[in-house]
Amino acid sequence: MITTITYVILGLFSGMVSGMTGASGVMVLIPVLTVAFGFPLYVAIGTSLLADVISSIPIAATYYKNGNLAWKAAIWLIIGSVLGAQVGVEGTQLFPESWIMIVFALGVAGVGLKMWREGIKKEMGVFSWKMPWWLELWWARILLGLGLGFFLGLITGLFGAGGGIFYFLVLYFLLRLPLKVSIGTAAFAMIASSISGAFGHWSVGNLDLQTGLIIGFSAAAGGIIAATLDNRIPDGLLSKTVGVVFIVLAVVMLAVRIL
């Protein structure tokens, strides 16, 4: 009973992180499942991907209702990611567990710092960026989307990240979609790659179905709450908030590996 309650609380928190940032709840789930509950890393990855599938749907729906989801911008990313996720699952045993966690944590920290700076620039009114001319070509966008999608899916299968944070990076920093649209679209894109990755891990026995369902439905509730709040606050404040969340999560992940 106590374990179930803990899973529910964990799900609520991870869902709020996903709803606020568009990133996968894996950043919360993997350290806790591996350290506190003794899950093998790859079982924690598969279980977190199942939770991502369940929670991402209502989160994406919430952003869609608020006009902050551009599914057409993510369609080629999604197609590429479904293929890449399967390749990533097959390569999980090639990398040491500690290496995976440390690399991922450092990447999250870098994104957090970048997001904090973006928020400050927006508030100062000095933020600007010009899209490369070649991204205006339809075939270039398709090829780029497929290529990046495959890479993001590969990362999903390897690290269990659901691709959310990486989709966000492409949508916000490269394609320059508005912040809230990037978050909502990343959550939407994460559905397909998470399904592909979860199925791949399930097929090799790296998924705890009961735990994934409990955490997933709890995360869905937390995600709806966070997504609703996200759509009501200014972009500058949201960017800095997302940056802080990423940095804190990265510190926790590194601390877990060190301790």
N, C-alpha and C positions, 0 to 999 in steps of 0.2 A: 504493500500500500504506500509506504513511504517513498519507495523507488518510483512508483507511478506518479505521485505528486511532484517529485523532483523533475521527472521528465516533462510534466505539464508546465512547470515554472520555466524550465530550460527552453521549452518550445515557445512559450510566450515571449521570452526575451530575444531568442534568435529571430522570431518572426518580426519583432519590432525593429531589429537591426536591418532585416531585409526590406521591410516596408519603408524605412527611412532612407536607405542608401541604394536599394536596387541590387545589392550584393547578396551572395548566398549566405545563409545562416551557418554554413560550414565553419566559418571563422570562429563561431561560438561553440558549435556542436563538437567538432573534432577534438579540441583540447579537453573538453569536459568528459566526453565519452571515453577517450583513451586514458586519461589520468584518473578521473574520479570513479569510473565504472569498469575500467580494465578492458575496454574493447580493443581488439587488434586494429591497427590503423586502417587497413583496407576495409574492414567491416564497418568501422565508423564512417568511412568515406561513402560506402554504398548506402548505409542507413541515412546519412545526411542528405544524399541525393534524393531518396524517396521523400523525405520531409520537405525538400525544396519543391518537388513536383506538386505536393499538396498545398503548400503555402503560397507558391508563386501565382497560382490561378486567381485567388481572390485579391491579391495585392495588385496584379496587373489590371483586374477588372475595376478596382477602385480608381486607379489612375486614368483608365479609359473613360469612366463616368465623368471625370473632371477635365476631360479633353487633353490629357497629358500622356498620350500613347500614340506613337507613329509606327504602326506595325509594318508598313511598306518599307521603312528604312532598315528594318531588321530581317526581312524575309530571306535574303541571300546569306546573311550571317547564320541564320537558323539552319538552312539547308546544309551549309558547310560544317556546322558544329555537330549535327547528328552523325555525320560520317567520322569526324575527328574524334568524337567521344568514344566510339568503339575501338579505334586504334589506341587511344589513351588507356583504356581499361586493360588491354593486352600488355601494355608496357609498365603497369604498376609495379611489378616485381623487380624491375630493372634498377629502381632507385631506392637508396636507403631511406627509412622513415624519417630520421632526423634531418636529412638533407631537404626533403620535401617540405617539412614544417618550417625550417629556418628560411629557405628561399621565399616561400609564400609570405611569411611574416614580414620580411624585409620589403617585399613588393607592396604589401598593404600599407606599411609605414610611409613609403614614398608617395603613394597615392594620397594618403591623409595629409601630408605636408603640402602637396600640390593643391588639394582642395581648399585648405585653409588660406593659402595665398590667393586662390581664385576668388574666394569670398571677400577678402580685403580689397582686391582690385575692383570688384563689382561695386562695392560700397563707395569707393573713391571715384568711380566713373571713368577709370582709365583702362578698362579691359577691352581688348580688341584682338581679332584674329581673322585672317583672310584665307579662305578655302583655296587650295591649289587648283589651278585651272583644269587639270586633268580629271579632277573629281566631278567636273560638270559633264563629262562624257558618260553616257549610259552604260556602255560596255566596260568602261574602266571601273565604274562603281560595282557592277556585277562581279567582275573578276576579283576586285579587292574584297568584296563582301564574302565570296566563296572562300578565298584564301585565308582571310582573317577568321572566318567562321570555323574553318577546319582547324586552325591553330587553337581557337578558343575551346572547341570541342575536345581537342587533344588535352588541353590543360584540365578540362572538366573531368575527363576520365582518369588522368594521372593524380590530380590533387583533390578531386571531389568538390571543386569550387562552384559547381553549377554554372560557371561562366559569367555569373552576374556582374562581378566587379570588372571583368575584362570586357564584357559587352559595354558596360558603362564607360570605360576608358575610350573605346572606339567611338561610341555615339557622342560623347561629350567633348573629348579633347581632339578627335580627328574630324568627325562629321559636324561638330559644333551644333548639335541640337540643344535646345534650352535645357536647363538643369533638370527640371521636373519631368520633362518629356524623356530625357535620357534615363532617368531612374525608372519611370514606368515602362519604357520600351525594353530596358535591360531585364526587368522582372518578367516581361512577356517572353522575351527571347530565351530566358533561362528555363522555361517550361519544357521546351523541346529537347534541349541538351541534357537537362536533368533526367527526363524520361529515358533517353538513350543511354546515359551513363548508369542510371539505376538499374535498368534492365541488364546491362552488361555485367555489373557487379553481382546482381542476383543470379545470373547464369553460371557464375563461378563460385557461388556460395558466400559472397561477401556482403550480406545484407540481413539485418535483423528486422523482420517484417513488423512484429508487434511494437517494438520500440520506435521504428520509423513512423508508424501510423499515429501513435500517441503524440510524439513530438510534432509531427506534421500538422495535425488538426489544431494543436495548441498554437503552433507557429502561425497558422492561418488567421486565428483570432488576433494575435498580437500584430500581425502584419497589416490587417485592416485598420486597426487603431492608429498605427504609425503612419500609414499611407494617407489616411484622412487628415491627420495633423500636418503632414508634409505639404499637402496641397493648399494649405491656408497660411503659410508663412513666407516671407520674402526670400528670393533666391540667394541674396548675399548672406543672410543669416543661415539659411539651409546649407549652403556650401561650407561655411565654417563649422557648422554642427556635424555634418557628414565627415569632414576632415578630422575633427576631434575623435569621433567614434572609430574611424579607421586606425588612428594612431594608438588609441587605448587598446583596441583589440590586438594590434601588432605587438605591443609591449607585453600583453598577457600571454600571447602565443609564444614569444621568445622566452619569457620567464618560466613557462611550463616546461619547455625543452631543457632549460638550464638547470632547473630544480629537479 
